[in-house]
Amino acid sequence: MDSLLRAVVLGQLGGTGDQATIDEAKKRFNEFMKDPNASGALSADIRYTVYSMVIGHGGDEETPADHTLHGAAIGIVSVCQQYDR
């Protein structure tokens, strides 16, 4: 339950433009892109939230990965919709 709550709280903070949260999401995203297998690079429970923030608030550094992330986000949403039925 805590992991779900964490994703919701981070999503709300990022959605309201909390710069510290957005900066942390970008930092974690960039670390994850350098080495997705690194220990603790980006927890699975907040991965979708971080992807969403980076897509919404990404800069030049994150732009090349946007298309890949967009495809991943569509896949995640599709899977979530299947379980929502």
C-alpha positions as CSV (number, residue, x, y, z in Angstrom):
1,M,0.0,0.0,0.0
2,D,2.9,2.4,0.8
3,S,4.3,1.9,-2.7
4,L,1.0,2.9,-4.3
5,L,0.7,5.9,-2.0
6,R,4.2,7.0,-2.8
7,A,3.5,7.0,-6.5
8,V,0.3,9.0,-6.0
9,V,1.9,11.6,-3.8
10,L,4.9,12.0,-6.2
11,G,2.5,12.3,-9.1
12,Q,0.5,15.0,-7.4
13,L,3.6,16.9,-6.4
14,G,5.0,16.7,-9.9
15,G,1.6,17.6,-11.4
16,T,1.4,20.8,-9.4
17,G,4.9,21.8,-10.6
18,D,6.9,21.1,-7.4
19,Q,10.4,21.7,-8.8
20,A,12.2,19.7,-6.2
21,T,10.1,16.6,-7.1
22,I,10.5,17.2,-10.8
23,D,14.3,17.6,-10.5
24,E,14.5,14.4,-8.4
25,A,12.5,12.5,-11.1
26,K,14.8,13.8,-13.8
27,K,17.8,12.7,-11.8
28,R,16.5,9.2,-11.2
29,F,15.4,8.9,-14.8
30,N,18.9,9.9,-16.1
31,E,20.5,7.4,-13.7
32,F,18.1,4.7,-14.9
33,M,18.9,5.5,-18.6
34,K,22.6,5.2,-17.9
35,D,22.3,1.8,-16.2
36,P,18.8,0.3,-15.9
37,N,20.2,-2.7,-14.0
38,A,21.8,-0.6,-11.3
39,S,20.6,-1.3,-7.8
40,G,17.9,1.2,-6.9
41,A,18.2,3.2,-10.1
42,L,14.4,3.6,-10.4
43,S,12.0,1.6,-8.3
44,A,9.3,-0.2,-10.3
45,D,6.6,1.3,-8.1
46,I,7.4,4.9,-9.2
47,R,8.7,4.2,-12.7
48,Y,5.5,5.2,-14.5
49,T,5.2,8.3,-12.3
50,V,8.8,9.3,-13.1
51,Y,8.3,8.6,-16.8
52,S,5.2,10.8,-16.8
53,M,7.0,13.7,-15.1
54,V,10.0,13.5,-17.4
55,I,7.8,13.5,-20.5
56,G,5.8,16.4,-19.1
57,H,8.7,18.5,-17.8
58,G,11.7,17.1,-19.8
59,G,14.5,19.2,-21.1
60,D,17.1,18.7,-23.8
61,E,18.8,16.0,-21.9
62,E,15.6,13.8,-21.8
63,T,14.3,14.6,-25.3
64,P,15.9,11.7,-27.2
65,A,14.3,9.2,-24.9
66,D,10.8,10.7,-25.2
67,H,9.7,8.6,-28.1
68,T,10.8,5.4,-26.3
69,L,9.1,6.5,-23.1
70,H,6.0,7.4,-24.9
71,G,5.8,3.9,-26.3
72,A,6.5,2.4,-22.9
73,A,3.8,4.6,-21.3
74,I,1.2,3.5,-23.8
75,G,2.0,-0.1,-23.1
76,I,1.7,0.5,-19.3
77,V,-1.6,2.2,-19.7
78,S,-2.9,-0.6,-21.9
79,V,-1.9,-3.2,-19.3
80,C,-3.5,-1.2,-16.5
81,Q,-6.7,-0.8,-18.4
82,Q,-6.9,-4.6,-18.8
83,Y,-6.8,-5.0,-15.1
84,D,-9.3,-2.3,-14.4
85,R,-12.1,-4.3,-15.9
